Amino acid sequence: MPPLLQSRHLATEIPGPGSTQLARRRAMAVPRGVGSTLPVYALRAGGGIVEDVDGNRLIDLGSGIAVTTVGNAAPRVVEAVQQQVAEFTHTCFMVTPYEGYVAVAEALNRITPGEFEKRSVLLNSGAEALENAVKIARSYTGKTAVAAFDHGYHGRTNLTMALTAKSMPYKSGFGPFAPDIYRAPASYPYRDGLIDKELGSDGERAAERAIGVLENQIGAHNLAALVIEPIQGEGGFIVPAPGFLPALLAWCRDNDVVFIADEVQTGFARTGAMFACDREGPTGLAPDLICTAKGIGGGLPLAAVSGRADIMDAPHVSGLGGTFGGNPVACAAALGALAAVEADDLVGRARQMERLIFERLGRLQADDDRIGDVRGRGAMIAVELVQPDTNAPDPALTAALAAACHRAGVIVLTCGTFGNVVRLLPPLTISDALLSEGLDVLAGELAKL
Ligand SMILES: *Cc1c(COP(=O)(O)O)cnc(C)c1O
């Protein structure tokens, strides 16, 4: 095949005939419950482009939901995977272990925030990482209650549905949910600030509100863990007000509550730091446990719980594990992806992209009062679309804008509790030219709506 060109190109309408035919086969083979954002079927991808089966080349501002942070089919990942897949594909770490798993655990222990001794357990998906973090926290504390936050998203298994805030589409009709899960108010600077300016900017006050709910409705002596995304992903790329997370962490430390940071979406260079917690306050924030997945495997399924050795070692021997957890091919991919992040300074690249995206979207916001807020960090930035007079969420405009971008050959995703957020998660290997072109398309399509 000729090399994948790094340019947007529309060979057919979106979707083209090849994708339309695959959609017909899919309708007879795959349940409708599995949704897809775009109607096109991928053939290959890399750099900042996804090419479909009809020869359309789309600018990738989604990274398969924050997964291909190091780029799709990244050369270091491809090479590591090809070598490993030819050596062995699986023995099960619980049967005959292998070095790759240990090396990934060592790497995660090194790069995750916190100077203390750490351990990491490897799993298959973000949801499975959250499930295990809760198991570990309960085992360590001897307590059972777990608190999550408004706007939080943690996965689609039974326990993680319970942790997730939003009913549609994640929970509705799928209950009953795991017991002893509670919800506390989050810090949502834009929407909090519309009601109470100080609450929107003072994270300590927002934390007081949350802690009040925790103490009143659960009681610290019952609470095993607090589960929180340092920047809420599906909930709308919500960056909490400064001071919110440190105040919660301090309260957890005082009350023997395990602080679990869900960095499944924010982790691994995405936010212009190796982890979003690293950019909290002047010195960063060191959670007790960190859940990772999405970006860490360079596109292969891999997840982890990393954290304080004393907590991680609480579960009894053989209490943790799983058949595929830490699969050797996924581990090789992760080591290749981490080598790419470190050798190519992708953390620095995410900061460059942050400046470029904020500059462009800032100009757009100044010209268009339907953009209520522009927020995020690194290569994880979103616009919240509202009705100008009331600031009420505008999910219809959001859906129309995303669909228009897709027809124009730009992959963007939406999110938000109110469905009114367009989020950008470009791979860190995209060129400035493609990134700018993607943002120009977004601006141009918004102007037409
Ligand atoms: C995607 C996501 C999950 C779930 O990960 P899966 O691999 O889909 O199970 C959990 N938490 C956050 C913050 C996520 O973005």
The ligand as an SDF file (V2000), in Angstrom:
LIG
                    3D

 15 15  0  0  0  0  0  0  0  0999 V2000
  -12.9090    5.4580   29.2980 C   0  0  0  0  0  0  0  0  0  0  0  0
  -12.9070    5.6620   30.7450 C   0  0  0  0  0  0  0  0  0  0  0  0
  -13.1170    4.6140   31.6520 C   0  0  0  0  0  0  0  0  0  0  0  0
  -13.4660    3.2220   31.1970 C   0  0  0  0  0  0  0  0  0  0  0  0
  -12.4500    2.6430   30.4410 O   0  0  0  0  0  0  0  0  0  0  0  0
  -12.7760    1.3720   29.5290 P   0  0  0  0  0  0  0  0  0  0  0  0
  -11.4300    0.9450   29.0250 O   0  0  0  0  0  0  0  0  0  0  0  0
  -13.7060    1.8350   28.4680 O   0  0  0  0  0  0  0  0  0  0  0  0
  -13.3890    0.3590   30.4240 O   0  0  0  0  0  0  0  0  0  0  0  0
  -13.0040    4.8830   32.9940 C   0  0  0  0  0  0  0  0  0  0  0  0
  -12.7230    6.1190   33.4440 N   0  0  0  0  0  0  0  0  0  0  0  0
  -12.5270    7.1460   32.6100 C   0  0  0  0  0  0  0  0  0  0  0  0
  -12.2010    8.4870   33.1590 C   0  0  0  0  0  0  0  0  0  0  0  0
  -12.6240    6.9760   31.2320 C   0  0  0  0  0  0  0  0  0  0  0  0
  -12.4550    8.0010   30.4030 O   0  0  0  0  0  0  0  0  0  0  0  0
  1  2  1  0
  2  3  1  0
  2 14  2  0
  3  4  1  0
  3 10  2  0
  4  5  1  0
  5  6  1  0
  6  7  2  0
  6  8  1  0
  6  9  1  0
 10 11  1  0
 11 12  2  0
 12 13  1  0
 12 14  1  0
 14 15  1  0
M  END
$$$$
